Amino acid sequence: MSEPPPRIELHPLTRSDQDEFCSLVQASAGLHRPWMQLPATAREFRAWMRRFDDGTNLGFLVRVRETGAAAGMVNINSIIRGRYQGASLGYAAFTPSAGRGYMTEGLVATLRYAFNDLRLHRLEANIQSANEASLALVRRLGFHYEGLSPGYLYIDGAWRDHERWAITAPAPWTPDPSLPEI
Ligand SMILES: CC(C)(COP(=O)(O)OP(=O)(O)OC[C@H]1O[C@@H](n2cnc3c(N)ncnc32)[C@H](O)[C@@H]1OP(=O)(O)O)[C@@H](O)C(=O)NCCC(=O)NCCS
């Protein structure tokens, strides 16, 4: 039986998303704190968008097909080619659309894009042990727990331990040309 079509689609984040993005981040402060800090003002947004300039990081909005509403955001961060061919994910739901399965579908679409189009081989999600919603999300997606990285990311004013969760591309995988042959 074929799967129902996704209710969401990924849209590359652009500078014209600024006002919508900032007001959704402001409305989501209670959901995001203390796990995620996103730009909430025009100035922060403009500075933050510079991270996407050189292609090392890619940013997307998860939009609900039917309404166009932004249900959340996903970043494919720190893309490394060569023998690694991997990246790490950052993601957050926006409060008005949270808890309805949109982020699960958004991450499924992100994995498909990363493995099929970008031809990445590995994606990581680094998550604090108390962040139950995020742990549930990556478990649902088939990520595997690899271990605890002490003081791994600077979040909410301190270096926090993070659980390292990862998933690799399903076979058959077509390598990116930047993968060395031997
Ligand atoms: C982690 C986070 C992105 C999850 O977002 P979310 O909106 O809750 O994600 P989803 O809606 O896809 O999944 C949540 C629940 O909705 C359920 N759900 C509700 N309606 C659904 C539907 N129609 N279809 C599918 N699932 C549905 C899912 O089963 C899931 O339930 P469960 O986890 O209680 O079993 C969100 O909690 C968040 O933004 N947290 C703060 C930022 C953060 O921590 N980022 C990650 C840092 S590592």
The ligand as an SDF file (V2000), in Angstrom:
LIG
                    3D

 48 50  0  0  0  0  0  0  0  0999 V2000
   11.3140   18.5940   19.1720 C   0  0  0  0  0  0  0  0  0  0  0  0
   10.1580   19.3020   18.4670 C   0  0  0  0  0  0  0  0  0  0  0  0
   10.6810   19.9020   17.1640 C   0  0  0  0  0  0  0  0  0  0  0  0
    9.0500   18.2870   18.1460 C   0  0  0  0  0  0  0  0  0  0  0  0
    8.0330   18.9960   17.4340 O   0  0  0  0  0  0  0  0  0  0  0  0
    6.5110   18.4860   17.3970 P   0  0  0  0  0  0  0  0  0  0  0  0
    5.7210   19.5410   16.7410 O   0  0  0  0  0  0  0  0  0  0  0  0
    6.0980   18.1090   18.7530 O   0  0  0  0  0  0  0  0  0  0  0  0
    6.6730   17.2130   16.4710 O   0  0  0  0  0  0  0  0  0  0  0  0
    5.4950   16.2940   15.8670 P   0  0  0  0  0  0  0  0  0  0  0  0
    4.2110   17.0220   15.9190 O   0  0  0  0  0  0  0  0  0  0  0  0
    5.9690   15.8090   14.5720 O   0  0  0  0  0  0  0  0  0  0  0  0
    5.4400   15.0620   16.8590 O   0  0  0  0  0  0  0  0  0  0  0  0
    4.9250   15.2300   18.1550 C   0  0  0  0  0  0  0  0  0  0  0  0
    3.7090   14.3560   18.4300 C   0  0  0  0  0  0  0  0  0  0  0  0
    2.6370   14.6320   17.5820 O   0  0  0  0  0  0  0  0  0  0  0  0
    1.9270   13.3860   17.3850 C   0  0  0  0  0  0  0  0  0  0  0  0
    0.8860   13.6360   16.3640 N   0  0  0  0  0  0  0  0  0  0  0  0
   -0.1890   14.3820   16.6270 C   0  0  0  0  0  0  0  0  0  0  0  0
   -0.9580   14.4430   15.5320 N   0  0  0  0  0  0  0  0  0  0  0  0
   -0.3650   13.7420   14.5510 C   0  0  0  0  0  0  0  0  0  0  0  0
   -0.6980   13.4240   13.2060 C   0  0  0  0  0  0  0  0  0  0  0  0
   -1.8180   13.8800   12.6340 N   0  0  0  0  0  0  0  0  0  0  0  0
    0.1560   12.6890   12.4840 N   0  0  0  0  0  0  0  0  0  0  0  0
    1.2690   12.2060   13.0440 C   0  0  0  0  0  0  0  0  0  0  0  0
    1.6240   12.4460   14.3470 N   0  0  0  0  0  0  0  0  0  0  0  0
    0.8220   13.2200   15.0910 C   0  0  0  0  0  0  0  0  0  0  0  0
    3.0940   12.5050   17.1540 C   0  0  0  0  0  0  0  0  0  0  0  0
    2.7810   11.1350   17.2190 O   0  0  0  0  0  0  0  0  0  0  0  0
    3.9730   12.8910   18.3250 C   0  0  0  0  0  0  0  0  0  0  0  0
    3.4990   12.2920   19.4910 O   0  0  0  0  0  0  0  0  0  0  0  0
    4.3830   11.7280   20.6980 P   0  0  0  0  0  0  0  0  0  0  0  0
    5.7940   12.2600   20.6000 O   0  0  0  0  0  0  0  0  0  0  0  0
    3.6830   12.2490   21.8900 O   0  0  0  0  0  0  0  0  0  0  0  0
    4.3260   10.2570   20.5360 O   0  0  0  0  0  0  0  0  0  0  0  0
    9.5310   20.4060   19.3800 C   0  0  0  0  0  0  0  0  0  0  0  0
    9.2110   19.8630   20.6200 O   0  0  0  0  0  0  0  0  0  0  0  0
   10.4400   21.6130   19.5900 C   0  0  0  0  0  0  0  0  0  0  0  0
   10.4380   22.5430   18.7870 O   0  0  0  0  0  0  0  0  0  0  0  0
   11.2150   21.6130   20.6840 N   0  0  0  0  0  0  0  0  0  0  0  0
   12.0560   22.7570   21.0080 C   0  0  0  0  0  0  0  0  0  0  0  0
   13.2440   22.8990   20.0720 C   0  0  0  0  0  0  0  0  0  0  0  0
   14.1460   21.6820   20.1600 C   0  0  0  0  0  0  0  0  0  0  0  0
   14.2470   21.0360   21.1870 O   0  0  0  0  0  0  0  0  0  0  0  0
   14.8240   21.3840   19.0550 N   0  0  0  0  0  0  0  0  0  0  0  0
   15.7260   20.2480   18.9710 C   0  0  0  0  0  0  0  0  0  0  0  0
   16.9900   20.5090   19.6880 C   0  0  0  0  0  0  0  0  0  0  0  0
   17.9690   19.0170   19.7350 S   0  0  0  0  0  0  0  0  0  0  0  0
  1  2  1  0
  2  3  1  0
  2  4  1  0
  2 36  1  0
  4  5  1  0
  5  6  1  0
  6  7  2  0
  6  8  1  0
  6  9  1  0
  9 10  1  0
 10 11  2  0
 10 12  1  0
 10 13  1  0
 13 14  1  0
 14 15  1  0
 15 16  1  0
 15 30  1  0
 16 17  1  0
 17 18  1  0
 17 28  1  0
 18 19  1  0
 18 27  1  0
 19 20  2  0
 20 21  1  0
 21 22  1  0
 21 27  2  0
 22 23  1  0
 22 24  2  0
 24 25  1  0
 25 26  2  0
 26 27  1  0
 28 29  1  0
 28 30  1  0
 30 31  1  0
 31 32  1  0
 32 33  2  0
 32 34  1  0
 32 35  1  0
 36 37  1  0
 36 38  1  0
 38 39  2  0
 38 40  1  0
 40 41  1  0
 41 42  1  0
 42 43  1  0
 43 44  2  0
 43 45  1  0
 45 46  1  0
 46 47  1  0
 47 48  1  0
M  END
$$$$
